[in-house]
Amino acid sequence: QVQLVESGGGLVQAGGSLRLSCAALGSISSYNIMGWYRQASGKLRELVAIITSGGSTNSADSVKGRFTISRDNAKNTVYLQMNSLSPEDTAVYYCYVLQRGNNYWGQGTQVTVSS
């Protein structure tokens, strides 16, 4: 079983930065995909960014150039550095792990960007 523990959400003014962290606990494979999704109020959950255990990344066009995903394989932790935040980034951000054909989700952390 895998448990994801997120931290780093909060309230920030437009133009500011936040860093999200997610530690994966339990039976963690050496080969997996870790990442972040978000869900704004009244909208569907959407991909923000993902990163493979080999370091390949993919991210949504809306966050390219502003958000950076990274991971520490020794700590089974994924990070999301968010810069130049705008009110449109306000959402609950969910950590995500895909390994051995199974999807795992964190409990979500709220990010609110005020204008």
N, C-alpha and C positions, 0 to 999 in steps of 0.2 A: 504494500500500500504506500501511497505517496501523499504527503501533506505539504501544502504550500503556505508559507507564512510571509505576508506582504507588509511593507512599511513604507513611510515616506510621503503619503498623501497629505493634503491640507489646503489651506486658503492662500492664494497668492494674487498679487496685482498683475494686470496685463503687462507683458514685457518681462515678467520675472521668470524664475527658474525653480524647478523642483527635481528631486531625484528619487525615483522609486526603487525599492529593493524587494526581491522575492527569494527566500531560501526554500529549497526543496529538501524535505526530510523523508527518511524512510528508505525504501528500496529504489535507488536511483541508478539507472543504466548509464554506462559510459557513452552511449549513443542515444541522443534524444534531441528534441527541439524544445526550446524554451522561448517564452515571449509574453507579449502583452496585448490584450484586447481592451476595448472600452465601450461603455454603453451610456449614452446621454439619455436624459429623461425623455420618454416617448419615442425613442429611436431603437433600432436594432443594434445588437452588439457587433462591433466592427474590429477588424485587425488594426493594430497600431504598428507592431514590429515583432519579428521573430528572429531567432539566431540558433544555428545548429551547434552541435557539440564541436564541430570543426571550425566554427567561427563565421560561417556564411550568414549573411543577413538579408532580410527583406523588410520593407516598411511601406506604409501607406503614403501615397503622394502628398496627402495633406500635412504630413509631419516631416517629410524629407527636408534636410537642411536645418531642422530645429531640434529634433529628437535623435538621440543616439542610444542604441541598445548594445549592451556588452554582457559578458558573463565571466564568472570565475569558476572553472570546472572543479578546482580543488575544494571549493566551498559549496558547490551545487547551487550557486546563486546567480540570478540574472538581475541586471540593472537597467533602468530607463532614465537617462538624463534628458530632461525636458527644458529647453530654452525658448525664449521669445514666446512665452505662453500667451494665448488669447482666450477670450471668453468662450469661443467655439471649442476649446479643448476641455471645457467643464464636462465631467463625466465620472462614472465609477470605473476605475481601471482594475482589470482582472489579470492576474498572473496565470500563465498557461504552460503546461508541459505535455508533450506528446512523446510517449515511449512505449515500445513493444505493442503498438497498436491501440494503446489506451490514452484517453484524454483526461487530464487532471486540471482542476481550476482552483484558484485561490478564492478567498471570501470577498475580495474586492476592497479597494481603498478609494475614498472620495477625493477627487481633485476639483477644486473650485477656483476659477479665475475671474476676478472682479475687474470691471472696466473702469 
